[in-house]
Amino acid sequence: MDLTAVEIALLYKKRWMVELFFKWIKQHLKVKSFWGTTINAVKIQLYCAIIAYCLVASIGYELKVERPIYEILQILSISLLDKTPIREILTNCDYKNVKELDYKQLKINWI
């Protein structure tokens, strides 16, 4: 009861920003559960997920790919063992919905 109305409003604003950050993490990074229970384990997992997301966003930007980052992540996840260049994988794939795609539907050269 020692806080002023302005301080409470600022705390609520910061709490809301934290909520939005975790909502973004759930939607974009697909972190379903944490592998460890320590603070360090959670931080490492979140940092790795954010770094991977940023790298994929950077690749999409540099290659001027006209796909959402989520789609690029899906394409790369199903073609991890493929030796085809990334530019070719992201531009020459013939499919409509990546979410329902399996590796047999891709029109690329597999190992």
VMD Tcl script that draws the C-alpha trace (Angstrom):
set ca {
  {0.00 0.00 0.00}
  {3.06 2.24 -0.15}
  {3.07 2.59 -3.95}
  {1.62 5.51 -5.83}
  {-0.81 5.15 -8.73}
  {1.94 6.05 -11.22}
  {4.26 3.35 -9.85}
  {1.50 0.76 -10.06}
  {0.74 1.80 -13.64}
  {4.43 1.45 -14.58}
  {4.62 -1.99 -12.96}
  {1.52 -3.10 -14.87}
  {3.00 -1.75 -18.11}
  {6.24 -3.67 -17.57}
  {4.30 -6.82 -16.63}
  {2.30 -6.51 -19.83}
  {5.50 -6.20 -21.88}
  {6.79 -9.42 -20.28}
  {3.49 -11.15 -21.11}
  {3.75 -10.01 -24.75}
  {7.35 -11.23 -24.93}
  {6.38 -14.71 -23.73}
  {3.41 -14.75 -26.11}
  {5.82 -13.97 -28.96}
  {8.14 -16.75 -27.80}
  {5.28 -19.27 -27.77}
  {4.06 -18.24 -31.22}
  {7.37 -17.87 -33.05}
  {9.98 -19.99 -31.33}
  {7.79 -23.03 -30.66}
  {9.31 -23.67 -27.23}
  {6.82 -26.22 -25.95}
  {8.63 -27.13 -22.75}
  {11.96 -26.47 -21.12}
  {14.53 -29.26 -21.04}
  {16.08 -28.13 -17.77}
  {14.75 -26.71 -14.56}
  {17.51 -24.31 -13.60}
  {17.52 -20.65 -14.58}
  {20.67 -21.22 -16.61}
  {19.09 -24.08 -18.58}
  {16.01 -22.01 -19.41}
  {18.14 -19.03 -20.46}
  {20.34 -21.18 -22.71}
  {17.32 -22.77 -24.39}
  {15.67 -19.39 -24.98}
  {18.90 -17.83 -26.26}
  {19.45 -20.73 -28.67}
  {15.88 -20.46 -29.98}
  {16.16 -16.68 -30.42}
  {19.54 -16.99 -32.16}
  {18.19 -19.65 -34.54}
  {15.16 -17.47 -35.31}
  {17.37 -14.43 -35.99}
  {19.69 -16.45 -38.25}
  {16.75 -17.71 -40.29}
  {15.33 -14.18 -40.50}
  {18.72 -12.95 -41.66}
  {18.95 -15.68 -44.31}
  {15.46 -14.84 -45.54}
  {16.34 -11.16 -45.75}
  {19.69 -11.68 -47.49}
  {18.24 -14.11 -50.04}
  {15.16 -11.88 -50.51}
  {12.82 -14.80 -49.91}
  {9.15 -13.82 -50.09}
  {8.03 -16.26 -47.40}
  {7.24 -15.76 -43.72}
  {10.00 -16.76 -41.31}
  {7.79 -19.55 -39.95}
  {7.57 -21.08 -43.43}
  {11.32 -20.81 -43.93}
  {11.85 -22.58 -40.60}
  {9.48 -25.36 -41.67}
  {11.25 -25.79 -45.01}
  {14.67 -25.90 -43.39}
  {13.52 -28.33 -40.72}
  {12.42 -30.90 -43.29}
  {15.52 -30.47 -45.42}
  {18.25 -30.63 -42.77}
  {20.10 -33.51 -44.43}
  {19.75 -32.14 -47.95}
  {22.86 -30.99 -49.82}
  {20.92 -28.60 -52.05}
  {21.87 -24.93 -51.61}
  {19.55 -22.97 -49.33}
  {18.63 -20.46 -52.04}
  {17.42 -23.30 -54.27}
  {15.48 -25.00 -51.47}
  {13.68 -21.79 -50.54}
  {12.89 -20.64 -54.07}
  {12.38 -23.79 -56.14}
  {10.14 -25.85 -53.87}
  {6.73 -26.56 -55.39}
  {4.15 -26.81 -52.63}
  {1.29 -24.89 -51.12}
  {1.12 -25.62 -47.40}
  {4.40 -26.31 -45.59}
  {2.68 -27.38 -42.37}
  {1.27 -30.51 -43.98}
  {4.34 -31.18 -46.08}
  {6.54 -34.21 -45.73}
  {9.87 -34.80 -47.38}
  {8.44 -36.93 -50.23}
  {6.44 -33.99 -51.58}
  {9.47 -31.76 -52.16}
  {10.78 -31.39 -55.71}
  {14.45 -31.20 -54.71}
  {17.46 -33.50 -54.90}
  {17.73 -35.65 -51.81}
  {20.87 -37.46 -50.74}
}
mol new
graphics top color blue
foreach p $ca { graphics top sphere $p radius 0.5 }
foreach p [lrange $ca 0 end-1] q [lrange $ca 1 end] { graphics top cylinder $p $q radius 0.2 }
display resetview
